[in-house]
Amino acid sequence: MSKPTPARNRTTNWSSYTASLRKRGSLLIWLDKEMTWLAPHDGSPGRPAV
């Protein structure tokens, strides 16, 4: 029994495709000013857990 040929997806709306690629590369970061940025040192080696 032979394998079926895989479906080919053809792009017909290139402007939408290009815009979606640009949007996919954007990165949105939310920062909270109330957040504790540095954990207190507890004496153990390595990076702090919090």
DSSP file (Angstrom, degrees, kcal/mol; ACC not computed):
  #  RESIDUE AA STRUCTURE BP1 BP2  ACC     N-H-->O    O-->H-N    N-H-->O    O-->H-N    TCO  KAPPA ALPHA  PHI   PSI    X-CA   Y-CA   Z-CA
    1    1 A M              0   0    0      0, 0.0     2,-0.2     0, 0.0     0, 0.0   0.000 360.0 360.0 360.0 128.3    0.0    0.0    0.0
    2    2 A S        -     0   0    0      1,-0.1     0, 0.0     0, 0.0     0, 0.0  -0.520 360.0-103.9 -89.2 156.6    1.5    3.3   -1.0
    3    3 A K        -     0   0    0     -2,-0.2     2,-0.1     1,-0.1    -1,-0.1  -0.491  37.2-111.9 -74.7 144.4    1.4    6.5    1.1
    4    4 A P        -     0   0    0      0, 0.0    -1,-0.1     0, 0.0     3,-0.1  -0.487  38.4-100.9 -72.6 149.8   -1.0    9.2    0.1
    5    5 A T        -     0   0    0     -2,-0.1     3,-0.1     1,-0.1     2,-0.0  -0.510  42.4-110.1 -71.6 137.4    0.5   12.4   -1.3
    6    6 A P        -     0   0    0      0, 0.0     2,-0.1     0, 0.0    -1,-0.1  -0.340  35.8-101.5 -68.4 149.0    0.6   15.2    1.3
    7    7 A A        -     0   0    0      1,-0.1     2,-0.5    -3,-0.1     0, 0.0  -0.436  31.2-138.3 -70.1 141.5   -1.6   18.1    0.8
    8    8 A R        -     0   0    0     -2,-0.1     2,-0.6    -3,-0.1    -1,-0.1  -0.899   8.3-150.1-104.3 126.9    0.0   21.3   -0.6
    9    9 A N        -     0   0    0     -2,-0.5     2,-0.5     2,-0.0    -2,-0.0  -0.853  13.0-162.5 -96.3 122.3   -1.0   24.6    0.9
   10   10 A R        -     0   0    0     -2,-0.6     2,-0.5     0, 0.0    -2,-0.0  -0.898  15.0-132.0-108.8 131.5   -0.8   27.4   -1.5
   11   11 A T        +     0   0    0     -2,-0.5     3,-0.2     1,-0.2    -2,-0.0  -0.691  31.3 166.0 -82.5 125.0   -0.7   31.0   -0.4
   12   12 A T        +     0   0    0     -2,-0.5     2,-0.8     1,-0.2    -1,-0.2   0.676  68.4  56.1-109.3 -25.9   -3.2   33.2   -2.3
   13   13 A N     >  +     0   0    0      1,-0.2     4,-2.0     2,-0.1    -1,-0.2  -0.769  61.5 172.0-109.8  86.2   -3.3   36.3   -0.2
   14   14 A W  H  > S+     0   0    0     -2,-0.8     4,-2.6     1,-0.2     5,-0.2   0.827  73.7  56.9 -68.1 -33.6    0.4   37.4    0.0
   15   15 A S  H  > S+     0   0    0      1,-0.2     4,-2.0     2,-0.2    -1,-0.2   0.916 110.7  44.3 -66.0 -40.7   -0.2   40.7    1.8
   16   16 A S  H  > S+     0   0    0      2,-0.2     4,-2.2     1,-0.2    -2,-0.2   0.891 113.4  51.6 -67.6 -39.5   -2.1   39.0    4.6
   17   17 A Y  H  X S+     0   0    0     -4,-2.0     4,-1.7     2,-0.2    -2,-0.2   0.919 111.1  46.7 -63.2 -45.0    0.6   36.3    4.8
   18   18 A T  H  X S+     0   0    0     -4,-2.6     4,-2.0     1,-0.2    -1,-0.2   0.899 111.7  51.4 -65.2 -41.3    3.4   38.8    5.0
   19   19 A A  H  X S+     0   0    0     -4,-2.0     4,-2.4    -5,-0.2    -1,-0.2   0.891 108.3  51.9 -63.3 -39.0    1.6   40.8    7.6
   20   20 A S  H  X S+     0   0    0     -4,-2.2     4,-2.0     1,-0.2    -1,-0.2   0.859 107.7  52.2 -67.6 -33.9    1.1   37.7    9.7
   21   21 A L  H  X S+     0   0    0     -4,-1.7     4,-1.0     2,-0.2    -1,-0.2   0.901 110.6  47.8 -66.9 -39.8    4.8   36.9    9.6
   22   22 A R  H >< S+     0   0    0     -4,-2.0     3,-0.5     1,-0.2     4,-0.4   0.915 112.3  49.1 -65.3 -41.7    5.7   40.4   10.7
   23   23 A K  H >< S+     0   0    0     -4,-2.4     3,-1.2     1,-0.2    -2,-0.2   0.855 104.4  59.6 -66.2 -34.8    3.2   40.2   13.6
   24   24 A R  H 3< S+     0   0    0     -4,-2.0    -1,-0.2     1,-0.3    -2,-0.2   0.799 102.1  54.5 -63.8 -29.0    4.6   36.8   14.6
   25   25 A G  T << S+     0   0    0     -4,-1.0    -1,-0.3    -3,-0.5    -2,-0.2   0.574  86.7 101.9 -83.0  -8.9    8.0   38.3   15.2
   26   26 A S    <   -     0   0    0     -3,-1.2     2,-0.4    -4,-0.4    -3,-0.0  -0.448  57.0-156.8 -77.0 151.1    6.6   41.0   17.6
   27   27 A L        -     0   0    0     -2,-0.1     2,-0.5     2,-0.0    -2,-0.0  -0.987   4.8-165.1-132.8 121.9    7.1   40.5   21.3
   28   28 A L        -     0   0    0     -2,-0.4     2,-0.5     2,-0.0    -2,-0.0  -0.932   8.0-171.3-110.7 125.6    5.0   42.1   23.9
   29   29 A I        -     0   0    0     -2,-0.5     2,-0.5     2,-0.0    -2,-0.0  -0.967  10.2-154.2-121.1 129.7    6.2   42.1   27.5
   30   30 A W        -     0   0    0     -2,-0.5     2,-0.4     2,-0.0    -2,-0.0  -0.898  12.8-165.6-101.8 126.8    4.2   43.2   30.5
   31   31 A L        -     0   0    0     -2,-0.5     2,-0.6     3,-0.0     3,-0.1  -0.928  10.1-148.2-114.5 137.3    6.2   44.5   33.5
   32   32 A D    >   -     0   0    0     -2,-0.4     3,-1.2     1,-0.1    -2,-0.0  -0.915   1.5-158.5-105.1 120.5    4.8   45.0   37.0
   33   33 A K  T 3  S+     0   0    0     -2,-0.6    -1,-0.1     1,-0.3    -2,-0.0   0.729  93.0  58.9 -69.6 -21.0    6.4   47.8   38.9
   34   34 A E  T 3  S+     0   0    0      2,-0.1    -1,-0.3    -3,-0.1     2,-0.1   0.566  83.2 110.3 -82.6  -9.0    5.2   46.2   42.2
   35   35 A M  S <  S-     0   0    0     -3,-1.2     2,-0.6     1,-0.1    -4,-0.0  -0.403  75.3-119.2 -72.5 140.9    7.1   43.0   41.5
   36   36 A T        -     0   0    0      1,-0.2    -1,-0.1    -2,-0.1     3,-0.1  -0.703  28.7-171.7 -77.6 119.7   10.2   42.1   43.6
   37   37 A W        +     0   0    0     -2,-0.6     2,-0.5     1,-0.2    -1,-0.2   0.859  64.8  43.9 -86.3 -36.8   13.0   41.9   41.2
   38   38 A L  S    S-     0   0    0      3,-0.0    -1,-0.2     0, 0.0     3,-0.1  -0.937  74.5-139.9-117.0 128.2   15.9   40.6   43.3
   39   39 A A        -     0   0    0     -2,-0.5     2,-0.1     1,-0.1     3,-0.0  -0.563  33.3-102.1 -79.0 145.4   15.5   37.7   45.7
   40   40 A P        -     0   0    0      0, 0.0     2,-0.3     0, 0.0    10,-0.2  -0.395  40.8-103.6 -66.6 146.2   17.3   38.0   49.0
   41   41 A H        -     0   0    0      1,-0.1    -3,-0.0     7,-0.1     0, 0.0  -0.552  33.0-173.2 -73.0 127.8   20.5   36.0   49.3
   42   42 A D        -     0   0    0     -2,-0.3    -1,-0.1     2,-0.2     0, 0.0   0.400  45.6-107.9-104.6   2.1   19.9   32.8   51.3
   43   43 A G  S    S+     0   0    0      1,-0.3    -2,-0.1     0, 0.0     0, 0.0   0.255  81.0 117.6  94.6 -13.5   23.5   31.6   51.5
   44   44 A S  S    S-     0   0    0      1,-0.1    -1,-0.3     2,-0.0    -2,-0.2  -0.607  70.0-104.4 -88.2 151.9   23.2   28.7   49.2
   45   45 A P  S    S+     0   0    0      0, 0.0     2,-0.1     0, 0.0    -1,-0.1  -0.361  78.6  35.4 -72.4 152.5   25.2   28.5   45.9
   46   46 A G  S    S-     0   0    0     -2,-0.1     3,-0.1     2,-0.0    -2,-0.0  -0.394  99.9 -28.7 103.0-178.5   23.4   29.2   42.6
   47   47 A R  S    S-     0   0    0     -2,-0.1    -3,-0.0     1,-0.1     2,-0.0  -0.430  70.9-100.9 -73.0 143.2   20.6   31.4   41.4
   48   48 A P        -     0   0    0      0, 0.0    -1,-0.1     0, 0.0    -7,-0.1  -0.331  24.0-130.9 -63.4 149.1   17.9   32.4   43.8
   49   49 A A              0   0    0      1,-0.2    -2,-0.1    -3,-0.1    -3,-0.0   0.783 360.0 360.0 -73.2 -27.5   14.7   30.4   43.5
   50   50 A V              0   0    0    -10,-0.2    -1,-0.2     0, 0.0   -14,-0.0   0.375 360.0 360.0-117.5 360.0   12.4   33.5   43.4
